[in-house]
Amino acid sequence: MEDDGRSIGSEAVVGAGPPGTDPSRGASVPPPVEQPERLVAWQLIGQARACQVIGSPLYAHLLTTAAQDVLGGGPLADLLVPRVRPGRGDAAGLRLMAAVHRLVLTRRATKLATHFPSVGGTPDLGTAGATFLDAITDHLEVLRVDVERPCQTNEVGRAAGLVVGLLACSAITGLPLAIREVGAAAGLNLRLDHWRYELPGDTIVGDPDGEVVLAGRWRAPVPHADHGFRVVDRRGCDRNPIDPTTAEGRLALSASVWADQPARFERLGAALRTAARVPATVDAASAAAWTREHVTPAAGRVTVVYHSIVEEYLEADERAAFHRAVEAAGAAATEEAPIAWLRMEPSSELRHHAVSLRLWPHAPELRHLATTGAHGDDVTPR
Ligand SMILES: C[S@@+](CC[C@H](N)C(=O)[O-])C[C@H]1O[C@@H](n2cnc3c(N)ncnc32)[C@H](O)[C@@H]1O
C-alpha cells in the first residue's frame, strides 16, 4: 500500500531510519511489525524529515521527540505501539500531529499552545519537546481516540499542480470541464476554478477575484496558460468526506495543517469561505465503485477524473479496481465526449511528486506534465 518513503517531501514520510541509526543505510526499508517500537520510531522520524524539508521545523522537532519517546518506552509508546501498522502506518506521524493540534486548537493544551503559531504562540525548540510530552501524558485517553482519525489533509496549494493538467485538457479538447475528484476529503479543490492563479508571464487564470491566491509557485511557464479553463460540473468522492461548512469539519481541516505554516492557514481560511458559497458534492464512497458510476463520457465536455496524494492510501485491490474503472471510461470516450485522468502523486522514479495525464481519445498514453512539491509548491512544468 505504501511506497515506503521513496518520494521526497511527500505528505507521508520520506524514508529514514529510527534515531540513532544511519539513515543512509537501508533507510527506506521499514523495520518489520515484529519490532513495533522500531517501526513506529521509523515512521515518526521519517515524517520529521519530511516536515523539515517542507518547512515545518516545529513539527520536525516534535516528531523527532516523539520517536525518541517511543524508543524510550514513554507515553507515546503506550499510545502508538499497540496500534502499529505496517509500512508508513497510514501516515502515523501526521495522524499524531493532527490529534495533538486538535487539542491545541480547542484550548485543551494551553502550555503547548504557547509554542504553536496557529494559535498565536512562538516555538521555543529548547522547551517545546518536554511540553509536548507533558500534553501527551495529560491527554492520553482522548488521544487514543483522535490518533485513529485518518489522515485527511486537504491542501488547496495542490491546485497549482493540478491546474497544469486542467489547462492541457481544456486546450487539447476545446471543451469545458466536468471535474470528478477521487479522495477529495472536504472537496476544497473541487472549487479550484474559483482560485486565482498568478502564472508566470503575468497570466491570470481561474477567478481573478478569487480569495484563494496561488502565486509564485511555478518554476517555468505553464503551457496553454492563455487558453484558461472553465468548469461546468463538479463532483467528488471520499471514503470519509469532511463537511467544510460545519465547525467539526473546519476543526478537522485546521488540525491537519502544520501549526507553523501560516500561509497554508491563510489559504485554508480563504478556501473555507469559498466553500461556504460554492456548493460541491462529495459522495461518501470508495474510489473504484464511485468511478464506475460517476466517470462516464458526456457530450460537449471533457470529464476529468483527478486525484492528489490519494493512491498511497488505497488498498492494492481497490487501487487496481480504480485504475480499471478509469480505463474502462477512457475506452468509451469519443472526440465529442473525452475522458481525462489527471494525477498528482508521489513518484518513486522522479523522487518527487508527478503531475501526469492520460486523455482519451486524444492522447491515451501517460504523459508527464510537471513535477511538484507535496503541497503544490515548486511546480516545474515540462
Ligand atoms: C491525504 S488525503 C488527500 C486529500 C486531497 N486529495 C488533497 O490533496 O488535499 C487522502 C484522502 O483519500 C481518502 N481516501 C482514502 N482511501 C480512499 C478510498 N478507498 N476511496 C476514496 N477516498 C479514499 C482519505 O479519506 C483522504 O481524504
The ligand as a Gaussian input file, in Angstrom:
#p B3LYP/6-31G(d) Opt

LIG

0 1
 C       -4.039000      12.768000       2.098000
 S       -5.747000      12.978000       1.791000
 C       -5.679000      13.976000       0.282000
 C       -6.920000      14.792000       0.099000
 C       -6.962000      15.662000      -1.157000
 N       -6.891000      14.828000      -2.343000
 C       -5.873000      16.702000      -1.187000
 O       -4.896000      16.539000      -1.941000
 O       -5.961000      17.681000      -0.463000
 C       -6.216000      11.394000       1.164000
 C       -7.719000      11.226000       1.076000
 O       -8.006000       9.979000       0.437000
 C       -9.173000       9.462000       1.034000
 N       -9.283000       8.015000       0.751000
 C       -8.546000       7.019000       1.275000
 N       -8.955000       5.839000       0.772000
 C       -9.961000       6.086000      -0.087000
 C      -10.798000       5.288000      -0.911000
 N      -10.662000       3.958000      -0.947000
 N      -11.725000       5.891000      -1.675000
 C      -11.873000       7.251000      -1.654000
 N      -11.121000       8.047000      -0.871000
 C      -10.181000       7.490000      -0.101000
 C       -8.984000       9.783000       2.503000
 O      -10.198000       9.704000       3.215000
 C       -8.408000      11.193000       2.426000
 O       -9.413000      12.174000       2.496000

